[in-house]
Amino acid sequence: MLQSLANAILLNDDDNVVVALQDIEAGASADFVDAPLVNSVQRGHKIARRPVAAGAAIVRYGQIIGQAKADIHPGEHVHVHNLGMMDHAQDYQFALASAPLDPIAEQRMFAGYRRPTGKAGTRNYIGILTSVNCSGSVAKFIAKAA
């Protein structure tokens, strides 16, 4: 099994938070954060990368996920105590950063079968999908249990 040395992940360069990949103790360093952690942070929770003023947007995946209820300092745990939803401009632009993929050079195949309708099907696979990233850990626990 591949082991990662990273203890946090940055999902988008524009994000002002990272996500802890493991429990991290107060005073320790987190990847992509230039200050020691102010408080302990559990795996899957957010950590401020840089200062966020009260009322400013918290950005994760390059998208606004809420606003700071109070000033947040680098290395501080970002959660319900300092993250909330407030009035903000609604911007419904979609996929502005998308770019066309290069054409596939070689023919690709997969171990599937053709259904009577002509569509393809697969065998022995169960997909566990989430509608939001917050449920990602739950999906991993379900997959591990299965």
Phi, psi and omega per residue, in radians:
M1 nan 2.325 3.142
L2 -1.262 2.221 3.116
Q3 -1.798 2.345 3.112
S4 -1.714 2.420 3.085
L5 -1.529 -0.208 -3.123
A6 -1.264 2.494 3.071
N7 -1.923 -0.029 3.087
A8 -2.631 2.740 -3.141
I9 -2.205 2.403 3.040
L10 -1.762 2.044 -3.032
L11 -1.452 -0.460 -3.119
N12 -2.695 2.438 -3.111
D13 -1.019 -0.435 -3.132
D14 -1.452 -0.130 -3.095
D15 -1.180 2.483 3.031
N16 -1.800 0.164 3.012
V17 -2.324 2.713 2.976
V18 -2.067 2.929 3.140
V19 -1.974 2.240 3.128
A20 -1.205 2.263 3.108
L21 -1.599 -0.128 3.103
Q22 -2.718 2.903 3.040
D23 -1.121 2.331 -3.125
I24 -2.207 2.262 -3.092
E25 -1.385 2.676 3.057
A26 -0.985 2.434 3.135
G27 1.567 -0.301 3.124
A28 -1.383 2.931 3.088
S29 -1.654 2.586 3.021
A30 -2.114 2.469 3.116
D31 -1.006 2.460 3.105
F32 1.286 0.082 3.139
V33 -2.076 2.194 -3.054
D34 -1.579 0.318 3.116
A35 -2.449 2.635 3.075
P36 -1.155 2.698 -3.136
L37 -1.130 2.346 3.132
V38 -1.273 -0.690 3.134
N39 -2.440 2.878 3.094
S40 -1.131 2.534 -3.110
V41 -2.273 2.290 3.117
Q42 -1.404 2.690 3.083
R43 -0.940 2.379 3.121
G44 1.584 -0.162 -3.131
H45 -1.631 2.867 -3.064
K46 -1.613 2.597 3.085
I47 -2.272 2.352 3.119
A48 -1.204 2.302 3.078
R49 -1.484 -0.595 -3.063
R50 -2.550 2.966 -3.127
P51 -1.079 2.461 3.065
V52 -2.256 2.078 -3.123
A53 -1.292 2.637 3.081
A54 -0.919 2.280 -3.135
G55 1.568 -0.241 -3.132
A56 -1.368 2.772 -3.095
A57 -1.255 2.431 2.930
I58 -1.660 2.194 -3.037
V59 -2.041 2.185 3.080
R60 -2.405 2.476 -3.013
Y61 1.050 0.362 -3.078
G62 1.324 0.204 -3.096
Q63 -2.200 2.619 3.078
I64 -1.233 2.199 3.090
I65 -1.956 -0.046 3.135
G66 2.806 -3.010 3.123
Q67 -2.212 2.681 3.117
A68 -1.262 2.237 3.079
K69 -1.333 -0.404 3.138
A70 -2.614 2.969 3.066
D71 -1.034 2.377 3.135
I72 -2.112 2.291 -3.090
H73 -1.749 2.698 3.092
P74 -0.971 2.396 -3.135
G75 1.519 0.018 -3.124
E76 -1.582 2.490 3.076
H77 -1.126 2.272 3.112
V78 -1.921 2.014 -3.070
H79 -2.743 -2.877 -3.028
V80 -1.045 -0.388 -3.130
H81 -1.282 -0.394 -3.129
N82 -2.368 0.191 3.134
L83 -2.242 2.249 3.138
G84 -2.606 3.128 3.085
M85 -1.871 2.213 3.113
M86 -2.255 3.050 3.086
D87 -1.080 2.345 3.064
H88 -2.682 2.790 3.139
A89 -1.136 2.383 3.105
Q90 -1.595 2.145 3.132
D91 -2.143 1.892 -3.052
Y92 -1.721 0.340 3.062
Q93 -1.118 2.542 -3.023
F94 -2.280 2.342 2.989
A95 0.989 0.760 3.127
L96 -1.174 -0.502 -3.101
A97 -1.589 0.068 -3.109
S98 -1.251 2.580 3.120
A99 -2.423 2.548 3.133
P100 -1.099 2.545 3.092
L101 -1.450 2.684 3.049
D102 -1.136 2.591 3.096
P103 -1.067 2.598 3.111
I104 -1.331 2.171 -3.069
A105 -1.384 -0.676 -3.100
E106 -1.940 2.705 3.113
Q107 -1.257 2.339 -3.140
R108 -1.871 2.601 -3.118
M109 -2.396 2.828 3.023
F110 -2.533 2.804 -3.100
A111 -1.431 1.479 -3.140
G112 -2.299 -2.889 3.112
Y113 -2.516 2.794 3.134
R114 -1.626 2.219 3.106
R115 -1.400 2.822 3.116
P116 -1.001 -0.448 3.134
T117 -1.370 -0.153 -3.102
G118 1.702 -0.228 3.114
K119 -1.372 2.806 -3.140
A120 -1.585 2.622 3.074
G121 -2.349 2.831 3.089
T122 -2.146 2.825 3.136
R123 -2.118 2.622 2.995
N124 1.078 0.559 3.054
Y125 -2.216 2.399 3.031
I126 -2.108 2.178 3.105
G127 -1.665 2.238 3.057
I128 -1.967 1.894 -3.033
L129 -1.971 2.622 3.070
T130 -2.056 2.673 3.092
S131 -1.653 -0.311 3.094
V132 -2.475 2.694 -3.101
N133 -1.167 -0.442 -3.126
C134 -1.044 -0.445 3.139
S135 -1.651 0.142 -3.116
G136 -1.064 -0.708 3.131
S137 -1.129 -0.694 3.119
V138 -1.077 -0.738 3.124
A139 -1.085 -0.681 3.112
K140 -1.131 -0.730 3.128
F141 -1.106 -0.708 3.118
I142 -1.115 -0.807 -3.136
A143 -1.075 -0.731 3.135
K144 -1.127 -0.700 3.136
A145 -1.169 -0.596 -3.126
A146 -1.315 nan nan
